[in-house]
Amino acid sequence: MELKNSSAARMIYGSSENSADLLYATGIFIPDPFWYIQDNLGESHIILSALEVDRGRRTAHVKHVHEWSELTNRFQSILPTDKNIAENLLVAQLLKQLQIVQIKVPADFPVAQADFFRKEGFQLHVSDYPFWNERQFKTQKEIEALTEALHLTEKAMIVGIDCIASSTIASDGFLYLGGKALTSERIRGEIHAFLVRHEAMPHRTIVAGGKQGADPHEVGSGVLAAHQPIIIDIFPRMTHSGYWGDMTRTVCRGVATERCQRAWQAVKESQERAFALIRSGVDGKDVHEAVHEHLVNTGFLTGRSAEGKQEGFFHGTGHGLGLEIHEQPRISWRSYPLQTGHIVTVEPGLYYPDMGGVRIEDVVLVEESGCRVLTTLEKVFQI
């Protein structure tokens, strides 16, 4: 994939295992930091060690693959003995050979490297986020990669929900499975084991029961109780593609309180309202406000409790999903027009310290006349 969204030269230094921008530009996973350069003509270059260069030439989505030893031979006369300085000088010489002076770099470009290149006479400009504007608009290949991640996430969710559905309610009010107390940690372990077996890496999966669920990002711990909401939020990254899945369901083993049942129904309806509104050209802010309005109109207010804790619906409705778990665009109080090709989560929720939390999350593809829901797992509260 040749990226040509700007005539300006661009440069990234990092590991594509950790930099979504670098992985997007090169299409290759490399654990150690390496250099990516887009020259003034839009042609791409990477500099790799002997360890990676053959694989890079075979699989990287770039025009030119350089090896350090080749650059060393080419620019031998200007090299000092210090290896770290030598590598920077080799990059600087390659930039000069490519007649590059003005360079856009991402916001996380290392300060030490920036200082060096500025001293060498290059003009570095920090790019606004996103570094590659194209990343917002998913290609068919990316849609397929995300759909694969989401379908695996659904299967992992079934693993977690089945643990709860198969549990028994003991006289002490807690859940037991196979004669042992059913804990958040045990369910999380089952989910993680399933994901790893299917080439996905889990990241801080949430299994938060009862009042723990009132904190949206509390991962959950301890024995799970009956008749209380349990939030399960799973967001794995596929090891072969780098794309993420993301899904949340809230379930209750037993009979939830009438208030909690109303909260779950209100959240489900507000999500459906968002689905009906999302299409190309719609402002995400309007979608978010409609979700918030529905929750308020059904009796669930947002604010601070007497103890000063947040309660109600106090986070955004959704975020972009791709090579990062949170990326552009956003569906929140801030204006952000949705466009064809955006893939976003839709995850309204309600949180009250005395009740716990309820959240439902699915992922949609924005299209001209509406949105396509990419996740298909049914929503059932009491199991």
C-alpha positions in Angstrom: 0.0 0.0 0.0 1.6 3.2 -1.2 0.4 6.1 1.0 0.2 9.4 -0.9 -2.1 11.6 1.2 0.5 14.4 1.2 3.4 15.6 -1.0 5.4 16.4 2.2 8.0 13.9 3.3 7.1 11.9 6.4 9.2 9.9 8.8 8.4 7.4 11.6 10.7 5.8 14.1 9.4 2.9 16.2 8.3 -0.7 16.4 5.4 -1.7 14.2 4.4 -4.1 17.0 3.4 -0.9 19.0 3.0 1.8 16.4 -0.3 1.6 14.5 0.9 4.3 12.1 4.0 2.3 11.2 2.1 -1.0 10.9 -0.4 0.7 8.6 2.4 2.1 6.4 4.5 -1.0 6.1 2.2 -4.0 6.7 4.9 -5.9 8.6 5.3 -6.7 12.3 8.8 -5.9 13.5 9.5 -5.9 17.3 12.5 -3.6 17.3 12.4 0.1 16.3 13.2 0.8 12.7 12.9 3.8 10.3 10.2 4.6 7.8 10.5 7.4 5.3 8.1 8.7 2.7 10.0 10.9 0.3 8.8 14.0 -1.5 7.6 11.9 -4.4 5.4 9.7 -2.1 7.7 6.7 -2.4 8.3 4.7 0.8 11.6 3.6 2.3 12.4 1.4 5.4 15.8 0.7 6.9 16.2 -2.8 8.4 18.8 -4.9 10.0 20.2 -8.1 8.4 17.9 -10.0 10.8 14.7 -8.5 9.1 15.8 -7.3 5.7 14.9 -10.4 3.7 11.5 -10.7 5.2 11.0 -7.0 4.8 11.8 -7.2 1.0 9.4 -10.1 0.7 6.4 -8.8 2.6 6.6 -5.1 3.5 4.3 -2.8 1.6 7.0 -0.3 0.7 8.9 0.7 -2.4 12.5 0.6 -1.1 14.0 -1.6 1.6 17.5 -0.6 2.8 19.8 -2.6 4.9 22.1 -0.9 7.5 25.2 -2.5 6.1 24.4 -1.2 2.6 24.0 2.3 4.0 27.2 2.0 6.0 29.1 1.1 2.9 27.5 4.0 0.9 28.3 6.7 3.5 31.4 5.2 5.2 33.4 8.4 5.0 31.1 10.4 7.3 30.7 7.8 10.1 32.0 8.2 13.6 32.7 5.2 15.9 29.6 5.6 18.1 27.0 3.2 16.7 23.9 5.2 17.9 25.2 8.4 16.4 26.3 6.5 13.3 22.7 5.2 12.7 21.2 8.7 13.0 23.9 10.0 10.6 23.1 7.3 8.1 19.4 8.3 8.1 20.4 11.9 7.8 22.6 11.2 4.8 19.8 9.2 3.2 17.4 12.1 3.7 19.8 14.5 2.1 20.3 12.1 -0.8 16.5 12.1 -1.2 16.6 15.9 -1.1 14.4 16.0 2.0 14.4 19.0 4.3 10.8 19.4 5.5 9.6 16.3 7.4 6.3 15.5 9.1 6.6 13.3 12.1 3.9 11.8 14.4 3.2 13.2 17.8 5.0 10.4 19.5 8.2 10.8 17.6 11.2 10.5 20.1 12.4 13.8 21.4 16.1 12.7 21.3 15.8 11.8 17.6 14.0 15.0 16.8 16.7 17.1 18.5 19.4 15.3 16.5 17.7 15.9 13.1 17.0 19.5 13.8 20.6 20.1 14.7 21.4 18.5 11.3 19.4 21.2 9.6 16.1 19.3 9.0 12.8 21.0 9.7 10.5 18.6 11.6 6.8 19.4 11.9 4.6 17.4 14.3 1.6 16.1 12.3 -2.0 16.5 13.7 -3.7 13.3 14.7 -4.3 11.1 12.7 -0.9 10.9 11.1 -2.4 9.0 8.1 -5.9 10.4 7.5 -6.7 7.3 5.4 -6.7 5.2 8.5 -10.2 6.5 9.3 -11.7 5.0 6.1 -11.5 1.3 6.0 -10.8 -0.6 2.8 -12.6 -3.8 2.0 -9.6 -5.8 3.2 -9.7 -3.9 6.5 -13.4 -4.5 6.9 -12.8 -8.2 6.5 -9.9 -8.1 9.0 -12.1 -6.3 11.6 -15.1 -8.6 10.9 -12.8 -11.6 11.6 -11.7 -10.0 14.9 -15.3 -9.2 15.9 -16.6 -12.7 15.1 -13.8 -14.2 17.3 -14.8 -11.7 20.0 -18.3 -12.9 19.8 -17.2 -16.5 20.3 -15.1 -15.4 23.3 -18.1 -13.6 24.7 -20.2 -16.8 24.4 -17.5 -18.6 26.4 -17.8 -16.1 29.2 -21.6 -16.0 29.2 -21.8 -19.8 29.1 -19.8 -19.9 32.3 -22.3 -17.7 34.0 -25.4 -19.4 32.5 -24.0 -22.8 33.6 -23.5 -21.7 37.2 -25.7 -22.5 40.1 -27.0 -20.0 42.6 -26.0 -21.1 46.1 -27.8 -20.3 49.3 -25.2 -17.6 50.1 -26.3 -15.7 47.0 -23.1 -16.3 45.1 -22.5 -18.2 41.8 -20.8 -21.6 41.7 -19.6 -23.7 38.8 -18.4 -27.2 39.1 -18.5 -27.0 42.8 -16.2 -24.0 43.0 -17.0 -20.3 43.4 -17.3 -18.5 40.1 -15.0 -15.5 40.1 -14.3 -12.7 37.6 -10.8 -14.0 37.4 -12.0 -17.5 36.5 -14.2 -16.3 33.6 -11.5 -13.9 32.4 -9.1 -16.9 32.3 -11.5 -19.0 30.2 -12.0 -16.1 27.8 -8.3 -15.4 27.5 -7.4 -19.1 27.0 -9.9 -19.3 24.2 -8.6 -16.1 22.5 -4.9 -17.2 22.7 -5.8 -20.6 21.2 -7.3 -18.7 18.2 -4.4 -16.3 17.6 -5.7 -13.3 19.4 -4.2 -11.4 22.3 -6.6 -10.3 25.1 -6.1 -7.0 26.9 -7.5 -6.4 30.4 -10.9 -8.1 29.7 -13.6 -6.7 32.0 -15.7 -9.1 34.0 -17.2 -6.8 36.6 -20.1 -7.8 38.7 -22.5 -5.9 41.0 -21.3 -2.5 42.2 -17.8 -3.0 40.6 -19.6 -2.4 37.3 -20.3 1.2 38.3 -16.8 2.0 37.2 -16.7 1.5 33.4 -13.1 0.4 33.3 -13.0 -1.7 36.4 -11.8 -5.2 35.3 -13.6 -6.9 38.1 -12.4 -9.3 40.8 -13.8 -11.8 43.3 -16.8 -14.1 43.5 -19.7 -13.1 41.4 -23.2 -12.7 43.0 -26.5 -13.8 41.7 -29.3 -11.3 40.8 -26.8 -8.6 39.9 -25.6 -7.2 36.6 -22.3 -8.5 35.3 -20.5 -6.5 32.6 -18.3 -8.5 30.2 -16.2 -6.3 27.8 -13.8 -8.1 25.5 -11.3 -6.3 23.2 -8.7 -8.7 21.7 -6.1 -7.9 19.0 -5.6 -10.4 16.2 -1.9 -11.5 16.2 -1.7 -11.9 12.4 -3.4 -8.7 11.3 -3.1 -6.3 14.2 -6.8 -5.4 14.0 -9.0 -5.3 17.2 -12.3 -6.6 18.2 -14.5 -4.9 20.8 -17.8 -6.1 22.3 -19.7 -5.7 25.6 -22.6 -7.5 27.0 -24.3 -7.2 30.4 -26.0 -10.3 31.9 -27.5 -11.3 35.2 -27.7 -14.9 36.6 -31.0 -14.9 38.4 -33.6 -12.2 38.7 -32.4 -8.6 38.5 -34.1 -5.7 40.3 -36.8 -3.9 38.5 -34.6 -0.8 38.3 -31.7 -2.8 36.8 -34.0 -4.4 34.2 -35.3 -1.0 33.2 -31.7 0.3 32.9 -30.7 -2.6 30.6 -33.8 -2.0 28.4 -33.1 1.7 28.2 -29.5 1.1 27.2 -30.6 -1.4 24.5 -33.1 1.1 23.1 -30.7 3.9 23.1 -28.2 1.8 21.1 -31.0 1.0 18.6 -31.7 4.7 18.3 -28.0 5.3 17.5 -28.1 2.6 14.9 -31.1 4.3 13.2 -29.3 7.7 13.1 -25.8 6.7 12.0 -25.1 7.3 8.3 -22.6 9.2 6.2 -22.9 12.9 6.9 -24.4 12.7 10.3 -22.5 14.4 13.1 -21.5 12.0 15.8 -22.4 14.7 18.4 -26.0 14.5 17.3 -26.0 10.7 17.7 -24.5 11.0 21.2 -27.0 13.6 22.2 -29.9 11.4 21.0 -28.6 8.5 23.1 -28.2 10.7 26.2 -31.7 12.2 25.6 -33.3 8.8 25.5 -31.6 7.6 28.7 -32.7 10.8 30.5 -36.3 10.5 29.2 -36.5 7.0 30.5 -35.6 8.2 34.0 -31.8 7.7 34.1 -30.1 11.0 34.9 -26.4 11.8 34.6 -24.6 13.8 37.3 -22.8 13.3 40.6 -24.1 11.3 43.6 -24.3 12.8 47.1 -20.8 11.3 47.7 -19.4 13.1 44.6 -19.2 9.9 42.4 -20.1 10.0 38.7 -23.4 8.3 37.8 -25.6 7.9 34.8 -24.2 8.0 31.2 -20.9 9.9 31.4 -18.7 8.6 28.6 -18.9 8.8 24.8 -21.2 6.7 22.8 -18.5 5.3 20.6 -15.0 5.4 19.0 -13.2 4.3 15.9 -11.8 0.8 15.8 -9.0 -0.5 13.7 -5.3 -1.0 14.3 -5.9 0.8 17.6 -8.6 0.0 20.1 -9.5 3.7 20.3 -9.0 5.8 17.1 -10.8 8.4 15.0 -13.6 9.1 14.7 -15.5 9.6 18.0 -19.2 9.7 18.8 -19.3 12.1 21.8 -20.2 15.6 22.9 -17.6 16.9 20.4 -18.6 17.4 16.8 -17.3 14.8 14.4 -19.1 14.1 11.1 -19.3 10.4 10.3 -18.4 9.3 6.8 -18.7 6.3 4.6 -16.0 3.8 5.6 -15.8 4.7 9.2 -16.0 1.8 11.6 -17.2 2.7 15.1 -18.4 1.2 18.3 -21.8 2.0 19.7 -21.7 1.5 23.5 -24.1 3.4 25.7 -24.1 2.5 29.4 -25.6 3.4 32.7 -23.6 3.4 36.0 -24.8 4.0 39.5 -22.7 3.2 42.6 -25.7 1.6 44.4 -26.8 -0.5 41.4 -23.7 -1.3 39.4 -23.4 -0.9 35.7 -25.1 -1.8 32.4 -23.3 -1.5 29.0 -24.0 -2.9 25.6 -21.5 -2.5 22.8 -21.5 -3.4 19.1 -19.5 -2.3 16.1 -21.0 -0.7 12.9 -19.7 0.2 9.5 -20.9 3.7 8.4 -22.5 3.6 4.9 -24.2 6.2 2.7 -27.7 5.4 3.7 -27.2 4.0 7.2 -25.0 1.6 9.0 -24.2 -2.0 8.9 -23.9 -3.8 12.3 -20.9 -6.0 12.1 -21.5 -7.9 15.3 -24.5 -10.3 15.5 -24.5 -11.8 19.0 -27.9 -11.6 20.6 -28.5 -9.5 23.6 -30.0 -11.3 26.6 -29.9 -9.9 30.1 -31.3 -12.4 32.6 -29.9 -15.9 32.0 
